Amino acid sequence: MKNTIQYIVVSILFAAGFYFAYTGRDNPSEIKRTSVVLGTIVEIKIRDDDTEKAEDAASRVFEEFRRIDNLFSAYKEGSIIGQINNSLSDCFIINDELFNLLEECNDIWKITGRTFDVALDSLTDLWGFGEGGSPARPSDENIKKALCCCGWENISLLPGGMLRKENNVRFNLGAIAKGYAVDRGIDILKENGIGNALINAGGEIRQLGNDWVIGVRDPNNESGIVRELKLNGKAVATSGNYEQYFEEDGIRYCHIINPADGYPSMHCKSVTVIADDGMTADALATGIFVMGPEAGIRLAENLADAEVYIIDRYDKEYFSSGFRKYMLR
C-alpha cells in the first residue's frame, strides 16, 4: 500500500493551527486521538490495519502521559514536583525517574551556557504564565526579588538519589516534560507492535515510520507553514513567541524567560530543533530561544546530534549546516 503524506503545523496550542492535508492516495486504517494533558493538546495518529490494536496502544500512551503529568507537573496536587516546590525542606530523596530527568536538565543547562533552566517557577508565576495566571509585566523590583529564588545553580544532585535545593527554588519542568513524555509514548507504541504512528505534544513531535512530513508553523501566520521537514527517524520541537504571550505598550512578552535577567527573551520568534529524541529537542529549543540566533547556531554546530532552524525577531532565518538535509522546501 502506498503511504499518505501528512502535514502537521508545529504549534503549542491546538487553536493556533494544526491542519492536515492528504495526497488522496490509499492508506492503511488510521486512528486519531487527542487529549488535553501536560498543559497542551496531545495528538496520537496511528496507521495500522488492526484497529483494535491501534486503539489499545493509543490508550496506553495517554495513560503514560497522564502518569508523567501527575508526577512532574508543578500544579498537580500531590505531584512530586509540587511537593518539592511547597516543602520547607532543602533535601529530598527522589525516585530514579525524576533523578535521571533532572540529570538531563543539568547536562543541558551546562551545554546551553545556563540558558535552559527548569528552576525558574517563581519567575514564571510572577509574569503570570503559571497555571491560572494573568500575564502582565511585573515591576523591575519584583523581578529582582524573584531572581533571588531562581536558578539551577541552587540545585545539587547527590549520590543516593538525593536532591538539595537552596533559596527556596521552585521547579517547572514544562520545557522538557513534553519531550520526555513523547519519547516514552514512542517506546510504548513500539512495545505494542505499532510501526507507523506520530505523537504531537504541543509541537514536540516524534514518529514511527517515514511517511510523515512535518510543517513548521509560520510565527507570523497561525495557519501558515514556513518549512516542510522529513525527519527520518528523528524528533523535532519548536519554541515560539506566539505560544503564550501578552502585549503591553506595543511590546510582546512571551513565556520563555531569560534566567540571566528574569525577563522574557526577545531575540527570536521561533526556534526549531531536530534531535535524536524528543526530550533533547524540547529542552534545546527553549535554551537556544534564549541564547539568540548567532549563539544558537554556534551551539548547534558543536553538537553531533542536533540541527537548528531559527527565525529571529526581524524574520531573518538561520540554519545550522545539517538542517537543510531534512527540508523538503
C-alpha positions, 0 to 999 in steps of 0.5 A: 500500500502506498503511504499518505503524506501528512502535514502537521503545523508545529504549534503549542496550542491546538487553536493556533493551527494544526491542519492536515492535508492528504495526497488522496492516495490509499492508506492503511486504517488510521486512528486519531486521538487527542487529549488535553494533558501536560498543559497542551493538546496531545495528538496520537495518529496511528496507521495500522490495519488492526484497529483494535490494536491501534486503539489499545496502544493509543490508550496506553500512551495517554495513560503514560502521559497522564502518569508523567503529568501527575508526577512532574507537573508543578500544579498537580496536587500531590505531584512530586514536583509540587511537593518539592516546590511547597516543602520547607525542606532543602533535601529530598530523596527522589525516585530514579525517574525524576533523578535521571530527568533532572540529570538531563536538565543539568547536562543541558543547562551546562551545554546551553551556557545556563540558558535552559533552566527548569528552576525558574517557577517563581519567575514564571508565576510572577509574569503570570504564565503559571497555571491560572495566571494573568500575564502582565509585566511585573515591576523591575523590583519584583523581578529582582526579588524573584531572581533571588529564588531562581536558578539551577545553580541552587540545585545539587544532585547527590549520590543516593538519589538525593536532591538539595535545593537552596533559596527556596527554588521552585521547579517547572519542568514544562520545557522538557516534560513534553519531550520526555513524555513523547519519547516514552509514548514512542517506546510504548507504541513500539512495545505494542507492535505499532510501526507507523504512528506520530505523537504531537505534544504541543509541537514536540513531535516524534514518529514511527515510520517515514511517511510523515512530513512535518510543517513548521508553523509560520510565527507570523501566520497561525495557519501558515507553514514556513518549512516542510521537514522529513525527519527520518527517524528523528524528533523535532520541537519548536519554541515560539513567541506566539505560544503564550504571550501578552502585549503591553505598550506595543511590546510582546512578552512571551513565556520563555524567560531569560534566567540571566535577567528574569525577563522574557527573551526577545531575540527570536520568534521561533526556534526549531530543533531536530534531535535524536529524541524528543526530550533533547529537542524540547529542552534545546529549543527553549535554551537556544530561544534564549541564547539568540540566533548567532549563539544558537547556531554556534551551539548547534554546530558543536553538537553531533546530534542536533540541527537548528532552524531559527527565525529571529525577531526581524524574520531573518532565518538561520540554519545550522549546516545539517538542517537543510538535509531534512527540508523538503522546501 
